Amino acid sequence: MEKMGNYFKFIFILLILGLLILGINRYYPENKDVLRKFKLKGDVYTAQFYDDSKIIVTGTMGFGLKCLDIEKGKVHWSEDKDKIVSTLNKPFIYNGCLFTGTDRSNCIYRIDISTGEYLEIYEIDGIAILTGISDEQLYFIARAEDYSSYKLQVLDFDTGNVSTIYEFQDKLIHVRDPLIFYKDYILVSTLQKNDRNFLYSINRKNGNLIWKIELPVTGMRMSNVIYDEEDSIYWVDRDKNLLYEKNLETGSIDSIQLEDITSFCLKFDGEHILIYGKMEEIGTPNMYYSGLYLYNVNDRYIRTIHINYNNALVNDDKIIYEYRNKIFIYYLETGESREIYSFKEELVDMFATEKYLLLMLARDVVKAHVGYEPYKYVLLSL
């Protein structure tokens, strides 16, 4: 009888363990859409896709620059010899090449994405912190090593010569990505030492300042400016709950009243602008956003989406968002949501293309930031 009792106890324990494992797997399911998982150690700053076959990852000092191969699921090449970093913006991709600066030398590097080979090294007067290419010329913001000056400069690919277009007279502490090109003008968003945020329009042909307008700011939280690739730019005023649109052709400024904005965050997919809504505070770290706004730049229609989320982005006909360690897709056409992935770590950021979603996770964000623990990357198909 005692052996029989021990047998039933053993069966009972196995049953309980099985139920526990089933419950854990249901709460944190291994999703069939997961394609690859990577682990990278160091303070990662940006990640971006190239041709749906590579992922370019950059970080701050000590991490370097890495190219991940999606198909093979491993690092394709890594450059950390010269500590290539991009601490204020992501590198610029153009014609199969990567253009980036470094915080250790006054240079801009042109790197072949397929091989990691250095094709060109351009010496400049300062540290390149923002780059953009238009009409076969590389435009960039050069910052003095002691932060005493900021200049808008251009690099001629044919001659390798660098010339200054405009030198900012204000005392700046930050320039926000990206550079916006509109006809003969370049728009640059800056933050001054007095915590005022200005947007400059500069004629790239003659260096004349066309106009300068002040944007809302709270401390270091600058308004990011969205360009619709046509003739309008957009930004928000969090305090007044307004979305602004400035027509670059006519110079007119219109505004749309919103109900509640708690972030300067704007995200754009080529058609829709996503604006974060109200933040609900139920005790740190249990803070989340309640509702978001989606503005269609073509038909000028704004839509309110009633979902709770911690992070969200718009991707074609759907919104991808994270809430309480789960990733969901919200379909704009039907208004329905479905869960696609669950995880135990903390979501640091996410990036998407038409085909892929890349999640950047960390078990302990502080330890990952200083390099004690690796970041975990999960690549999902959409």
Secondary structure, DSSP 8 states (H G I E B T S, - for coil): -HHHHHHHHHHHHHHHHHHHHHHHHHHS---TTEEEEEEEES-EEEEEEETTTEEEEEESTTT-EEEEETTTTEEEEEE-SS----SSS--EEETTEEEEEETTEEEEEEEETTT--EEEEEE-SSEEEEEEEETTEEEEEEE-TTS--EEEEEEETTT--EEEEEE--S-EEEEEEEEEEETTEEEEEEEETTS-EEEEEEETTT--EEEEEEE-EETTEE---EE-SSSEEEEEETTTTEEEEEETTT--EEEEE-S------EEE-SSEEEEEEEEEESSTT-EEEEEEEEEETTTTEEEEEEEEESEEEEETTEEEEE-SSEEEEEETTT--EEEEEE-SSEEEEEEE-SSEEEEEEESSHHHHHTTSSEEEEEEEE-
